[in-house]
Amino acid sequence: MRSHAPLEEFKTAVKGVLAFPITPYGKDGNVDLEAVARNARWFPETGVAAVVAPSGTGELPSLAPEECVAVTTAMVEAMEGRLPVIAGVGFGARVAAELARRAEEAGAAGLMVMPPYYQAPSPNGLVEYCSWIADRTELPLIAYVRDSAVFTPESLVRLVREVPTVVGFKEGRADIRLFQRLRSQIGQQVEPGRLVWLAGAGDDVVGPFLAAGAEGFTSSLAAFWPEPAVRMFELAASGDYPAIDQLQERVVRPIYELRQRRPGFEVAVMKSAMEMLGYVAGPVRPPLENLRQADREDLRAVLAALDVPKAGDRDRAMLNASAT
């Protein structure tokens, strides 16, 4: 088991914006591992705290296990120790545990345990699921809940008492009432500071969660434009929540309104935006739906109005930085 000090170091490292990059596909439909690195090599210059690969935005449920391992490995190599890489693991408990083992071998700093799909687990079943994975790796874990995968306060208390390597909790259901109850129970029955609390329901709703005690959040927007996400986190540190709302209204919500047009567009919008900005992204895999022409035209207009940096801009900035 990992010592107390490395766990605390990981907790400190993930208090901030966690980038959720897309998984790029080549023309043959396979994962483009060179593009995984190329699309993310500039992350350390933007102020994000860590990168999660693969993630939900990275289409983890659509990847084969070997592809998940390859994406994590490529990201670790691309970051070169400049940012922690958190590996998303999921599917069933046995597959997730094997992905965790392989991520540890690849040099990942920690794990984000994605909720199992199709099944609707009970809170105690989620405890067993996370425990199974934790027993087979020394990496710190962030538990992630969304949809039908929900911890009760009692089950989360049980998890953190029984599994010391669970050091973070990501709320992906936009349920701020439950988020507050969970934080309260852990603080009262275990210890304050036992978990790092992360918002994860979207860049467009992080303001209320930061006000409610979230210490960081996962950002899909950071896949191609992390600066607004980082700025929101900085504003929260100074307590300027009206400025966060203004930034969300002006910059974040126009993109998120497009994401909400159809189920699955959460990923498709981000991949289409990246293609428009000069990155390699490719289409989404079924069962997700790609954008239609009208959607693409609307997205292009939003990106132009916001003056989002292009891939070439990122490359030039990196060259200038390396030359100085």
C-alpha positions as CSV (number, residue, x, y, z in Angstrom):
1,M,0.0,0.0,0.0
2,R,1.2,3.5,-0.8
3,S,2.5,5.6,2.1
4,H,0.5,8.5,3.5
5,A,2.9,11.1,1.9
6,P,2.4,10.2,-1.8
7,L,-1.4,10.1,-1.3
8,E,-1.3,13.6,0.2
9,E,0.9,14.8,-2.7
10,F,-1.6,13.4,-5.2
11,K,-4.5,15.1,-3.4
12,T,-2.7,18.4,-3.5
13,A,-1.9,17.9,-7.2
14,V,-5.5,17.4,-8.3
15,K,-6.9,20.5,-6.6
16,G,-7.6,22.5,-9.7
17,V,-8.8,21.9,-13.3
18,L,-8.5,18.4,-14.6
19,A,-8.4,18.3,-18.4
20,F,-10.6,15.7,-20.1
21,P,-9.1,15.3,-23.6
22,I,-10.9,13.6,-26.5
23,T,-9.5,10.4,-28.0
24,P,-8.6,11.1,-31.6
25,Y,-9.2,8.5,-34.4
26,G,-7.3,8.3,-37.7
27,K,-8.9,7.8,-41.1
28,D,-8.8,4.1,-40.5
29,G,-10.9,4.4,-37.4
30,N,-8.2,3.4,-35.0
31,V,-6.9,5.5,-32.2
32,D,-4.3,7.9,-33.4
33,L,-1.7,7.7,-30.6
34,E,0.5,10.4,-32.1
35,A,-2.4,12.8,-32.1
36,V,-3.1,11.9,-28.4
37,A,0.3,13.4,-27.6
38,R,0.1,16.2,-30.1
39,N,-3.3,17.4,-29.0
40,A,-2.2,17.6,-25.3
41,R,1.5,18.5,-25.3
42,W,0.7,22.1,-24.5
43,F,-1.5,21.4,-21.5
44,P,1.3,22.0,-18.9
45,E,1.6,25.6,-20.1
46,T,-2.1,26.5,-19.4
47,G,-2.4,26.1,-15.7
48,V,-4.4,22.8,-15.6
49,A,-3.6,20.6,-12.6
50,A,-3.8,17.2,-14.3
51,V,-5.1,15.3,-17.3
52,V,-7.4,12.3,-17.3
53,A,-6.9,9.9,-20.2
54,P,-9.0,8.2,-21.3
55,S,-12.1,9.8,-19.8
56,G,-15.8,10.1,-20.6
57,T,-15.0,12.9,-23.0
58,G,-12.3,10.5,-24.3
59,E,-15.0,7.9,-25.1
60,L,-13.7,5.3,-22.6
61,P,-16.8,3.1,-22.9
62,S,-16.3,2.9,-26.7
63,L,-12.6,1.9,-26.4
64,A,-11.2,-1.6,-26.2
65,P,-9.2,-2.3,-23.1
66,E,-6.0,-2.4,-25.0
67,E,-6.9,1.0,-26.5
68,C,-7.4,2.4,-23.0
69,V,-4.0,1.3,-22.0
70,A,-2.4,2.7,-25.1
71,V,-4.1,6.1,-24.6
72,T,-2.9,6.3,-21.0
73,T,0.6,5.3,-22.0
74,A,0.8,7.8,-24.8
75,M,-0.4,10.6,-22.5
76,V,2.1,9.7,-19.8
77,E,4.9,9.9,-22.4
78,A,3.6,13.2,-23.8
79,M,3.4,14.8,-20.4
80,E,7.0,13.8,-19.5
81,G,6.3,14.3,-15.8
82,R,5.2,17.9,-16.3
83,L,1.6,17.0,-15.3
84,P,0.1,14.1,-13.4
85,V,-1.8,11.7,-15.7
86,I,-4.9,10.1,-14.2
87,A,-6.1,6.9,-16.0
88,G,-9.8,6.4,-16.4
89,V,-10.8,2.8,-15.7
90,G,-14.2,1.2,-15.9
91,F,-16.4,-1.5,-17.5
92,G,-16.7,-4.3,-15.0
93,A,-14.6,-4.8,-11.8
94,R,-12.2,-7.3,-13.3
95,V,-11.5,-5.3,-16.5
96,A,-11.2,-2.1,-14.4
97,A,-8.7,-3.8,-12.1
98,E,-6.6,-5.0,-15.1
99,L,-6.7,-1.5,-16.6
100,A,-5.6,-0.1,-13.2
101,R,-2.6,-2.5,-13.1
102,R,-1.6,-1.6,-16.6
103,A,-2.0,2.1,-16.0
104,E,0.3,1.8,-12.9
105,E,2.9,0.1,-15.1
106,A,2.6,2.9,-17.6
107,G,3.4,5.5,-15.0
108,A,0.0,7.0,-14.3
109,A,-0.2,9.0,-11.1
110,G,-3.7,7.9,-10.1
111,L,-7.0,6.5,-11.3
112,M,-10.5,7.8,-11.9
113,V,-12.9,5.0,-11.4
114,M,-15.7,5.4,-13.9
115,P,-19.1,4.1,-13.0
116,P,-20.0,0.7,-14.5
117,Y,-22.3,0.9,-17.5
118,Y,-25.6,-0.9,-18.1
119,Q,-25.9,-2.2,-14.6
120,A,-27.7,0.0,-12.0
121,P,-25.5,-0.7,-8.9
122,S,-26.6,-0.3,-5.4
123,P,-24.5,2.0,-3.1
124,N,-23.0,-1.1,-1.4
125,G,-22.2,-2.6,-4.8
126,L,-20.3,0.6,-5.7
127,V,-18.3,0.2,-2.6
128,E,-17.4,-3.4,-3.6
129,Y,-16.6,-2.3,-7.1
130,C,-14.1,0.4,-6.0
131,S,-12.7,-1.9,-3.3
132,W,-12.0,-4.6,-5.8
133,I,-10.0,-2.2,-8.0
134,A,-8.2,-0.6,-5.1
135,D,-7.0,-4.0,-3.8
136,R,-5.2,-4.6,-7.1
137,T,-3.2,-1.4,-7.4
138,E,-1.2,1.0,-5.2
139,L,-2.4,4.0,-7.2
140,P,-4.7,6.6,-5.5
141,L,-8.3,6.5,-6.7
142,I,-10.9,9.1,-7.4
143,A,-14.5,7.7,-7.2
144,Y,-16.8,9.1,-9.9
145,V,-20.6,9.0,-9.8
146,R,-23.1,9.8,-12.4
147,D,-26.4,8.6,-13.8
148,S,-27.6,5.5,-11.7
149,A,-24.3,5.1,-10.0
150,V,-24.8,6.9,-6.7
151,F,-23.2,6.7,-3.2
152,T,-25.3,7.4,-0.2
153,P,-23.5,9.3,2.6
154,E,-23.4,6.0,4.6
155,S,-21.8,4.0,1.7
156,L,-19.2,6.7,1.0
157,V,-18.2,6.8,4.6
158,R,-17.8,3.0,4.5
159,L,-15.7,3.2,1.3
160,V,-13.2,5.8,2.7
161,R,-12.9,4.0,6.0
162,E,-12.2,0.6,4.3
163,V,-10.1,1.8,1.4
164,P,-7.4,4.4,2.3
165,T,-6.3,4.9,-1.3
166,V,-9.7,6.4,-2.2
167,V,-8.7,10.1,-1.9
168,G,-11.1,11.9,-4.2
169,F,-14.7,12.1,-5.2
170,K,-16.1,13.4,-8.5
171,E,-19.8,14.4,-8.7
172,G,-21.1,14.0,-12.2
173,R,-24.8,14.2,-11.6
174,A,-25.2,17.9,-10.9
175,D,-26.8,17.0,-7.6
176,I,-25.5,19.8,-5.4
177,R,-27.7,18.8,-2.4
178,L,-26.3,15.3,-2.3
179,F,-22.8,16.7,-2.8
180,Q,-23.2,18.9,0.3
181,R,-24.5,15.9,2.3
182,L,-21.6,13.7,1.3
183,R,-19.1,16.4,2.2
184,S,-20.7,16.9,5.6
185,Q,-20.9,13.2,6.4
186,I,-17.2,12.6,5.5
187,G,-16.1,15.7,7.5
188,Q,-18.1,14.6,10.6
189,Q,-17.7,10.9,10.6
190,V,-14.2,10.4,9.1
191,E,-12.2,13.6,9.0
192,P,-12.2,17.0,7.2
193,G,-9.9,16.9,4.2
194,R,-10.0,13.1,3.8
195,L,-11.2,13.5,0.2
196,V,-10.6,16.0,-2.6
197,W,-14.0,17.1,-3.8
198,L,-14.4,17.6,-7.5
199,A,-17.2,18.9,-9.6
200,G,-17.8,17.0,-12.8
201,A,-21.2,17.8,-14.3
202,G,-19.9,20.3,-16.9
203,D,-17.9,23.5,-17.1
204,D,-21.2,25.4,-17.3
205,V,-22.3,24.5,-13.8
206,V,-19.0,24.6,-11.8
207,G,-19.8,27.9,-10.2
208,P,-22.3,26.5,-7.7
209,F,-20.1,23.5,-6.9
210,L,-17.1,25.7,-6.3
211,A,-19.2,27.8,-4.0
212,A,-20.4,24.6,-2.2
213,G,-16.8,23.5,-1.5
214,A,-15.5,21.8,-4.6
215,E,-11.7,22.0,-4.7
216,G,-11.4,21.4,-8.4
217,F,-13.4,20.2,-11.4
218,T,-13.0,18.1,-14.6
219,S,-13.2,20.1,-17.8
220,S,-14.2,18.9,-21.2
221,L,-13.6,22.5,-22.4
222,A,-10.0,22.1,-21.5
223,A,-9.6,19.6,-24.3
224,F,-9.0,22.6,-26.6
225,W,-9.5,25.7,-24.5
226,P,-8.5,25.3,-20.8
227,E,-7.9,29.0,-20.2
228,P,-11.5,29.9,-19.3
229,A,-11.7,26.8,-17.0
230,V,-8.5,27.8,-15.2
231,R,-9.8,31.4,-14.9
232,M,-13.0,30.1,-13.3
233,F,-11.0,28.2,-10.7
234,E,-8.8,31.3,-10.0
235,L,-12.0,33.5,-9.6
236,A,-13.4,30.9,-7.1
237,A,-10.2,31.2,-5.0
238,S,-10.9,34.9,-4.7
239,G,-14.6,34.4,-4.1
240,D,-15.7,36.3,-7.2
241,Y,-18.6,34.1,-8.1
242,P,-20.4,36.9,-10.1
243,A,-17.4,37.0,-12.4
244,I,-17.6,33.2,-12.8
245,D,-21.2,33.5,-13.9
246,Q,-20.3,36.2,-16.3
247,L,-17.5,34.1,-17.8
248,Q,-19.8,31.1,-18.1
249,E,-22.6,33.1,-19.7
250,R,-20.2,34.7,-22.3
251,V,-17.8,31.9,-23.1
252,V,-18.9,28.5,-21.7
253,R,-22.6,28.3,-22.2
254,P,-22.7,28.9,-26.0
255,I,-20.6,25.7,-26.4
256,Y,-22.6,23.8,-23.8
257,E,-25.9,24.7,-25.4
258,L,-24.8,22.9,-28.5
259,R,-23.7,19.9,-26.4
260,Q,-27.2,19.6,-25.0
261,R,-29.0,19.5,-28.4
262,R,-28.9,15.7,-28.6
263,P,-27.8,12.8,-26.3
264,G,-24.1,12.1,-26.9
265,F,-23.3,15.5,-28.3
266,E,-21.2,16.1,-25.2
267,V,-18.4,14.4,-27.0
268,A,-19.3,15.1,-30.6
269,V,-19.3,18.8,-30.1
270,M,-15.8,18.8,-28.5
271,K,-14.4,16.6,-31.3
272,S,-15.9,18.7,-34.1
273,A,-14.6,21.9,-32.4
274,M,-11.2,20.4,-32.3
275,E,-11.3,19.4,-36.0
276,M,-12.4,23.0,-36.8
277,L,-9.5,24.4,-34.8
278,G,-6.9,22.2,-36.6
279,Y,-6.5,19.3,-34.3
280,V,-6.8,15.6,-35.2
281,A,-10.0,14.3,-33.6
282,G,-12.1,12.2,-36.0
283,P,-15.7,11.2,-35.6
284,V,-17.2,9.7,-32.5
285,R,-17.8,6.0,-32.4
286,P,-21.3,4.5,-32.2
287,P,-23.5,4.6,-30.3
288,L,-22.7,8.3,-30.1
289,E,-24.0,10.5,-32.9
290,N,-21.9,12.9,-34.9
291,L,-23.0,16.5,-35.6
292,R,-25.2,17.3,-38.5
293,Q,-24.3,20.0,-41.0
294,A,-26.6,22.6,-39.3
295,D,-25.0,21.9,-36.0
296,R,-21.5,22.2,-37.4
297,E,-22.3,25.6,-38.9
298,D,-23.6,26.8,-35.6
299,L,-20.5,25.5,-33.8
300,R,-18.2,27.1,-36.3
301,A,-20.0,30.5,-35.7
302,V,-19.7,30.1,-31.9
303,L,-15.9,29.3,-32.1
304,A,-15.4,32.3,-34.5
305,A,-17.2,34.7,-32.1
306,L,-15.2,33.5,-29.1
307,D,-11.9,33.7,-31.0
308,V,-10.8,30.3,-29.6
309,P,-7.0,29.6,-30.1
310,K,-6.3,27.2,-33.0
311,A,-3.8,24.3,-32.9
312,G,-1.3,26.3,-34.9
313,D,-1.5,29.1,-32.3
314,R,-0.6,26.5,-29.6
315,D,2.3,25.2,-31.7
316,R,3.7,28.7,-32.3
317,A,3.4,29.6,-28.6
318,M,5.3,26.4,-27.6
319,L,8.1,27.2,-30.2
320,N,8.4,30.7,-28.8
321,A,8.5,29.5,-25.3
322,S,11.2,27.0,-26.1
323,A,13.3,29.6,-27.9
324,T,13.4,32.0,-24.9
